[in-house]
Amino acid sequence: MPVLQHILPFLLLSTAAAAQKPLTREDALTLALERSPRLIPSRADVAAARARLDGARLLFQENPQLTGAAGTRFLPDGNIFEGEVSASQPVDLLTRGPRIDSARAQLDAAQARFEMRQVELAAEVREAFGQALAAEQRVQLAEESFVLAQQSVRTVEERLAAGATSRLELNTARVELGRAARERTVQKQQHSAALAGLRLLLGLPPSEALEVKGPLAPPALELLSPDAMVERALARRPDLRAARQDVAAASAERTLAGRQVAPVPSLGAILARDEGDLVVMGTLGFTLPVFNQNQAAQGQAAAQAEQARAALANLESAARTEVQLAISRSQAASEAALLYAGDVLQALEQNLELATDAYRAGKVSFPELLILRRETLEARRGYIDSLAELNTAQAQLKRAIGSIR
């Protein structure tokens, strides 16, 4: 027991450390696909469709019917007790095939929709993960801006004490410090909101710590020609596969409705006692579709089949448009991010350092220094925004082509 008391704190510390391990983009995707509450309804739909298929496979869709009768036959020379028991079982073998086909197609459609929900969830997680990373970098940038504003106040105070500047510049520096402090607070709030959104997607409780790590720029996609990307989407998107299975299910339902017009045989037996003698007879019956020839079900099945075909055509057209728009957005985001590549940001940072030194030497005014500083910070913020947009654009492109990973 004393040994356990010494080891237990270390075990708790190691467990807490493992729980607070920063998540990578791939870790977040894996966790979301395992735990996200967004997938619960789709999993239930698959389970329900599987149960319907099990029910469709039953050889007899109706249970046997058991009836009985008993009474007394009154005769001049005495009464006789008589009774009979009969059992019958409808045997509808004509509808079993299309019923199974319809249920199997509905199960395949439910599974495909579950896969599409996973694709959509993966895109949401990628986007939320990028937003959390971008918010974290904006917080760091706001912290740097706040530190620079503090340094500016001290520098202006030193120059004011030396008689090299006016109180107007000191007031301006203090106002800039207040603006930087407010911006830092706003960015921290947005970072918390971004983490909360990601936590919801991952199915994590609010009390569980969450930290993300990794590059904001997503891994480069394998870019094919637009036509090839469209063909890939049409071939692999789960929602299109689900729509095709809806067409198959509607066709099977139409066949089922047509076969339900045919007479259904019913086999049975009667066990009776007649004037004291035991009588056993077999029975054979048929339903007679005289009044109800299943017109409503056949008309409804035909309409649903037409609707399913139209929905598939519309979805294929929408998928083509989505892929083309996602490709254009991804290309535009890549070009925007490339604008900051090379020596652009580095040159701005060097200019900021040179301007700061020049201000200390009295060669530039404080407003000039503020303008250059804001331009530098705005450029760095623009670079973060461009990478976040690139991450979102590529997440939407993967969703458009039906890719989870």
Secondary structure, DSSP 8 states (H G I E B T S, - for coil): -HHHHHHHHHHHHHHHHHHT--B-HHHHHHHHHHH-GGGHHHHHHHHHHHHHHHHHT-S-SS--EEEEEEEEEEETTEEEEEEEEEEEEE---TTHHHHHHHHHHHHHHHHHHHHHHHHHHHHHHHHHHHHHHHHHHHHHHHHHHHHHHHHHHHHHHHHHHTTSS-HHHHHHHHHHHHHHHHHHHHHHHHHHHHHHHHHHHHT--TTS---B-S-SS--------HHHHHHHHHHH-HHHHHHHHHHHHHHHHHHHHHHTTS--EEEEEEEEEETTEEEEEEEEEE---SS---HHHHHHHHHHHHHHHHHHHHHHHHHHHHHHHHHHHHHHHHHHHHTTTTTHHHHHHHHHHHHHHHHHTTSS-HHHHHHHHHHHHHHHHHHHHHHHHHHHHHHHHHHHHT---
